Amino acid sequence: DDCENEWGDRFEIGQTGTPQLVCHGDTLISEESRTLAYGKSLSFDGVSCASSAKGLECTNGEGHGFFLSKARQRLF
């Protein structure tokens, strides 16, 4: 409801600061998009993400991040 554009289904996180909900009006999927399998983790540019059957959690060096699952989403 807070998005001026059609979609608000993308989260953006940097090395510092809190994550943000990104609003957009078109497709964001690219050929470079990847799926992080359950039980796997990935770190890139100061952000670490871990995938499990419960969901996906990504955090930066300050401890800010987000959690995503089919049931909910949470920014912290």
C-alpha positions in Angstrom: 0.0 0.0 0.0 3.0 2.3 0.6 4.2 2.0 -3.0 3.5 4.7 -5.6 4.3 2.1 -8.3 2.6 -1.2 -8.9 4.9 -3.5 -6.9 6.6 -3.5 -3.6 8.1 -6.9 -3.5 11.9 -6.3 -3.5 14.2 -5.6 -0.6 17.5 -3.7 -0.9 20.3 -3.8 1.7 23.7 -2.2 1.7 26.8 -2.6 3.8 25.4 -0.1 6.3 22.0 1.1 7.4 18.6 -0.5 7.4 17.1 -2.4 4.5 14.4 -0.7 2.3 11.4 -1.9 0.5 11.8 -1.1 -3.2 8.8 -0.1 -5.2 8.9 -0.6 -9.0 6.7 -0.7 -11.9 8.2 -3.5 -14.1 10.0 -6.8 -13.9 13.2 -7.0 -12.0 14.3 -10.6 -12.9 17.4 -10.9 -15.0 19.4 -13.7 -16.5 21.9 -13.1 -13.6 19.3 -13.9 -10.9 20.1 -16.9 -8.8 18.3 -19.1 -6.3 20.0 -19.8 -3.0 19.2 -23.4 -2.1 18.1 -24.4 1.4 21.1 -24.9 3.8 23.3 -22.6 1.7 24.7 -19.2 2.5 26.3 -16.4 0.4 28.3 -13.3 1.3 28.8 -10.4 -1.1 30.0 -6.8 -0.6 29.4 -6.9 3.2 26.0 -8.6 3.2 25.5 -12.2 4.2 22.4 -14.3 3.3 21.4 -17.7 4.5 18.6 -19.9 3.2 16.7 -22.5 5.1 13.3 -24.2 4.9 12.0 -21.5 7.3 13.0 -18.7 4.9 15.8 -16.4 3.7 17.7 -14.0 6.1 20.2 -11.4 5.0 22.2 -9.1 7.3 24.9 -6.5 6.9 27.8 -5.8 9.2 25.7 -3.6 11.4 23.3 -6.4 12.1 20.5 -4.8 10.0 18.7 -7.0 7.6 15.5 -8.7 6.5 13.8 -12.1 6.7 11.5 -13.4 4.0 9.3 -16.5 3.9 6.0 -17.4 2.2 4.2 -16.6 5.4 5.8 -13.2 6.3 8.5 -10.6 5.8 10.4 -8.6 8.4 12.9 -5.8 8.3 15.2 -5.3 11.2 
